[in-house]
């Protein structure tokens, strides 16, 4: 029991820090890197975590019941995961569309970015290729959500600090942001090493 708990916490830590989807694996889109505020960061991270867990659990059962026994390739599995992700995302969009109020309007604005990005699909594929069990996958998905949240908060804080600094004209905007993200990525790379499981 204790060994299982340690293994699950190790997976959460691995997904959050060592194999961080943004800094370690570069599964990120440009719009993810520039959230408009702290609320958007937490809404976005919560949506990614929700989508990864919901879609990932469905993908696990599809893997175990259909894809693994038939020996389908990674390409076929990825296409199946994309379809499942689209279904879960559509159901979530329809559920949020029923709600009203300013907080739900903010969720609607962030939802498209959260649904269709490489972080969700990449995390599910990593778990599928490594053939994680259900508990291991859920731990990895939670770790991914924690890692995305930490990364986006770091990027938001850095952007705030850069905005208050005197940056040379040639480096303003995207160039200084990419330099900052590159330095963070190298720092994390230096702390955890360069050997990823996948």
C-alpha positions as CSV (number, residue, x, y, z in Angstrom):
1,X,0.0,0.0,0.0
2,X,2.8,2.4,1.0
3,X,4.8,1.5,-2.1
4,X,1.7,2.2,-4.3
5,X,1.3,5.6,-2.7
6,X,4.9,6.5,-3.1
7,X,4.8,5.5,-6.8
8,X,1.7,7.6,-7.4
9,X,3.2,10.7,-5.7
10,X,6.4,10.1,-7.7
11,X,4.3,10.1,-10.9
12,X,2.6,13.3,-9.8
13,X,6.0,14.9,-9.2
14,X,7.4,13.6,-12.4
15,X,4.5,15.0,-14.4
16,X,4.5,18.3,-12.6
17,X,8.3,19.0,-12.6
18,X,10.5,16.6,-14.4
19,X,8.3,16.1,-17.5
20,X,6.5,19.4,-17.3
21,X,4.3,19.8,-20.4
22,X,5.3,23.4,-21.0
23,X,9.0,23.6,-20.0
24,X,10.1,19.9,-20.4
25,X,8.1,18.8,-23.4
26,X,7.2,22.1,-25.1
27,X,3.5,21.0,-25.5
28,X,2.3,24.6,-25.6
29,X,0.6,27.1,-27.9
30,X,1.4,30.8,-28.1
31,X,-1.9,31.8,-26.6
32,X,-1.2,29.6,-23.6
33,X,1.9,31.5,-22.9
34,X,0.2,34.9,-22.6
35,X,-2.9,34.7,-20.4
36,X,-4.5,38.0,-19.7
37,X,-4.7,37.6,-15.9
38,X,-4.3,35.4,-12.9
39,X,-7.9,34.3,-13.1
40,X,-7.4,33.1,-16.7
41,X,-4.4,31.1,-15.6
42,X,-6.3,29.2,-13.0
43,X,-9.4,28.8,-15.2
44,X,-7.2,27.5,-18.0
45,X,-5.3,25.1,-15.8
46,X,-8.5,23.8,-14.2
47,X,-10.0,23.2,-17.6
48,X,-6.9,21.4,-18.8
49,X,-6.8,19.3,-15.7
50,X,-10.6,18.5,-16.1
51,X,-10.2,17.6,-19.8
52,X,-7.1,15.5,-19.2
53,X,-8.7,13.5,-16.4
54,X,-12.1,13.0,-18.1
55,X,-10.7,12.2,-21.5
56,X,-7.8,10.2,-20.1
57,X,-10.1,7.9,-18.1
58,X,-12.2,7.3,-21.2
59,X,-9.1,6.6,-23.2
60,X,-7.9,4.1,-20.6
61,X,-11.0,2.0,-21.0
62,X,-10.9,2.3,-24.8
63,X,-7.2,1.2,-24.6
64,X,-7.9,-1.8,-22.3
65,X,-11.1,-2.9,-24.0
66,X,-10.3,-2.3,-27.7
67,X,-7.0,-0.8,-28.7
68,X,-4.4,-2.8,-26.7
69,X,-6.0,-6.3,-27.4
70,X,-6.1,-5.6,-31.1
71,X,-2.6,-4.2,-31.2
72,X,-3.4,-0.9,-33.0
73,X,-0.5,1.5,-33.7
74,X,0.1,4.7,-31.9
75,X,-1.3,6.6,-34.9
76,X,-4.7,4.9,-34.7
77,X,-4.7,5.4,-30.9
78,X,-4.0,9.1,-31.3
79,X,-6.8,9.5,-33.8
80,X,-9.2,7.7,-31.3
81,X,-8.0,10.0,-28.5
82,X,-8.6,13.1,-30.6
83,X,-12.2,11.9,-31.3
84,X,-12.7,11.2,-27.5
85,X,-11.2,14.6,-26.7
86,X,-13.6,16.3,-29.1
87,X,-16.6,14.6,-27.6
88,X,-15.6,15.4,-24.0
89,X,-14.8,19.0,-24.9
90,X,-18.1,19.4,-26.8
91,X,-20.0,18.1,-23.8
92,X,-18.2,20.4,-21.5
93,X,-18.8,23.4,-23.8
94,X,-22.5,22.5,-24.0
95,X,-22.7,22.3,-20.2
96,X,-21.0,25.6,-19.6
97,X,-23.2,27.2,-22.4
98,X,-26.3,26.4,-20.3
99,X,-24.9,28.5,-17.4
100,X,-25.1,32.3,-17.3
101,X,-23.2,35.0,-15.4
102,X,-19.9,36.8,-15.8
103,X,-17.8,33.9,-14.4
104,X,-19.1,31.5,-17.0
105,X,-18.5,34.0,-19.7
106,X,-14.8,34.1,-18.7
107,X,-14.8,30.3,-18.8
108,X,-16.3,30.3,-22.2
109,X,-13.6,32.6,-23.5
110,X,-10.8,30.3,-22.2
111,X,-12.4,27.0,-23.1
112,X,-11.4,26.7,-26.7
113,X,-7.7,27.1,-25.9
114,X,-8.0,24.6,-23.1
115,X,-9.7,21.9,-25.2
116,X,-7.6,21.7,-28.3
117,X,-4.0,21.9,-27.4
118,X,-1.1,19.6,-27.4
119,X,-0.8,19.4,-23.6
120,X,-4.0,17.4,-23.3
121,X,-3.4,15.0,-26.2
122,X,0.4,14.7,-25.4
123,X,-0.3,13.7,-21.8
124,X,-2.8,11.0,-22.8
125,X,-0.4,9.7,-25.4
126,X,2.5,9.5,-22.9
127,X,0.3,7.5,-20.5
128,X,-0.9,5.2,-23.3
129,X,2.6,4.5,-24.7
130,X,3.9,3.7,-21.2
131,X,0.8,1.6,-20.6
132,X,0.1,3.1,-17.2
133,X,-2.7,1.6,-15.1
134,X,-5.8,3.7,-14.3
135,X,-4.5,5.0,-10.9
136,X,-1.1,5.8,-12.4
137,X,-2.8,7.7,-15.3
138,X,-4.9,9.7,-12.9
139,X,-1.8,10.6,-10.8
140,X,0.0,11.6,-14.0
141,X,-3.0,13.7,-15.1
142,X,-3.2,15.5,-11.8
143,X,0.6,16.1,-11.9
144,X,0.2,17.6,-15.4
145,X,-2.5,19.9,-14.1
146,X,-0.3,21.0,-11.3
147,X,2.7,21.5,-13.6
148,X,0.7,23.5,-16.1
149,X,-0.6,25.7,-13.3
150,X,2.9,26.3,-11.9
151,X,4.3,27.0,-15.3
152,X,1.7,29.5,-16.2
153,X,2.0,31.3,-12.9
154,X,5.7,31.5,-13.4
155,X,5.2,32.9,-16.9
156,X,2.6,35.4,-15.6
157,X,4.8,36.6,-12.8
158,X,7.7,36.9,-15.3
159,X,5.6,38.9,-17.7
160,X,4.5,41.2,-15.0
161,X,8.1,41.8,-14.0
162,X,9.2,42.3,-17.5
163,X,6.4,44.8,-18.1
164,X,7.8,46.9,-15.2
165,X,11.4,46.7,-16.5
166,X,13.2,48.8,-19.1
167,X,13.7,46.4,-21.9
168,X,15.5,47.5,-25.1
169,X,13.2,48.2,-28.0
170,X,14.5,45.2,-30.0
171,X,13.6,42.8,-27.3
172,X,10.1,44.1,-26.3
173,X,7.2,41.8,-26.5
174,X,7.6,38.3,-27.8
175,X,11.4,38.2,-28.0
176,X,12.0,38.9,-24.3
177,X,9.2,36.5,-23.3
178,X,10.8,33.7,-25.3
179,X,14.2,34.5,-23.7
180,X,12.6,34.3,-20.3
181,X,10.8,31.0,-21.0
182,X,14.0,29.6,-22.5
183,X,16.0,30.4,-19.4
184,X,13.2,28.8,-17.2
185,X,13.3,25.7,-19.4
186,X,17.1,25.5,-19.2
187,X,16.9,25.9,-15.4
188,X,14.4,23.1,-15.1
189,X,16.3,21.0,-17.5
190,X,19.5,21.5,-15.4
191,X,17.7,20.5,-12.2
192,X,16.1,17.3,-13.4
193,X,18.4,16.2,-16.1
194,X,17.7,15.4,-19.7
195,X,16.5,11.8,-19.7
196,X,12.7,11.7,-20.3
197,X,10.8,8.5,-20.1
198,X,9.3,9.0,-23.6
